Amino acid sequence: MSLAGKNIHFMGIGGIGVSALADMALSAGARVSGCDQVESELTRRLRDRGIEVKIGHAPGHVARADILVHTSAVPPDHPERLAAGDRQEKRGRFLARFLQGRRSIGVSGTHGKTTSSWLLAHILIQAGLDPEVFVGGMVPDLPDGNHRRGAGPFVAELDESDESFLLPRLRMAVVTNVESDHLAHYGSDAALFAAFDHFADGVAEDGLLLAGADNPGSARLCRRHRGAKLSFGFSPGADLRAELAGPAGGGRFRVFRSGRDLGEFSLPLPGRHNIQNALAALGAALELGVEAEAARRALARARGVGRRLERLGSLGGAAVYSDYAHHPTEAAASIAALRETRPGRLLVVFQPHLYSRTRDYADAFARILAQADALILADVYPAREEPIPGVSSSLILDGARRINADVAGPFPLETAAAVAAELAAGFATLVFMGAGDIDGAARKLLGEGGQK
């Protein structure tokens, strides 16, 4: 179905992924409109492109829509969805429209998919392959932030939080890792792992699966896959293997492809986990015909994605970072990267994301976040969820206090930020961590009393 001339309405148009889809639909010749709960930089940017954006929701928004696009966060009984009837699609299904018939590379996994997608796109751009790019984060080096139009390969970050990531038929699938998550949707780890098996099986017959070798879940996926495959990581048996070529946080590593030495690479992004992300991107780029030397030059100049250990400025002498980590493994990787690159005391302000995730992983969060020198907990950011009786940030706080006495909270977000500001002078590094609105609180705090 061609989108040219169609009326497409996007709920939650100010979201990272949905705003990129709206831009893609506009480029495809559709008449685009959208709505969201609050005004934001993204809604203003879309208006500047000629898209009608309304603040607030109403059934009348979809009166002329041929397709209503929504995310899993919008319940079936929402008035706009009820008004749309059968004229509606989930975000993932709508994205699949653009991937069909293209040389498409889908990047998924529990962690690292945004950075891996962008690093692959960056290599392809620098190599002159003119990729189309769809990522779930704001990239400073992309003029539109989260989308780039191009005539070459299509690099798309695919969200595994529901089964819509299974819809596209891919030329290449990249799985960074597979861990327990999204249990509110899948119900069990077994169901989540089965979905990734289906994702791998959805690669075209002449396509390729790339899977992380360092993570048990993705390594198992790779072993089970019957088609062409390539593993990547630090593990001795990886097809594309890295060895550190300097301090752990220094970003220098040597790469071996099926035993052949490709030489030393460098990456100006902190942490061992980012080297793993770079290997995912490098493996896919090499398979697309990019020379190793071109990839080496591109990675050496790569910049990261917004809210992925993004340096915001300083406050009270402490370097201030914003980080999107909202899963225990992500929090552990970010804390390790800061320990490797930032000597001195570390203060973490953490905002749990979703009541269900807080319930399911409170003990793991407590163990990992207690590794900071001090921890401030904000209240849970509910996103699409209603409160769950007995579930709050106190579950994490109680566990963390058994390990580290220097834990405070839980506080409303603005209070947590204010407490951090009072304590900042006693720390070398302050990181605001979480996938909710904590980034805005950090930026507001710096605007009031920090330095860029």
Secondary structure, DSSP 8 states (H G I E B T S, - for coil): ---TT-EEEEETTTSHHHHHHHHHHHHTT-EEEEEESS--HHHHHHHHTT-EEEES--GGGGTT-SEEEE-TTS-TT-HHHHHHTTSEEEHHHHHHHHHTTS-EEEEE-SSSHHHHHHHHHHHHHHTT---EEE-SS--TTSTTSSEE--SS-EEEE---SSGGGGSS-EEEEEE----S--HHHHSSHHHHHHHHHHHHHTEEEEEEEEEESSSHHHHHHHHH--S-EEEEESSTT-SEEEEE-SSTTS-EEEEEETTEEEEEEE-SS-SHHHHHHHHHHHHHHHHTT--HHHHHHHHHT----TTSSEEEEEETTEEEEEE---SHHHHHHHHHHHHHH--S-EEEEE--B-HHHHHHHHHHHHHHHTTSSEEEEE--B-TT----TT-STHHHHHHHHTT-S-EEEEE-HHHHHHHHHHHGGG-SEEEEE-SSSHHHHHHHHHHHH-B-
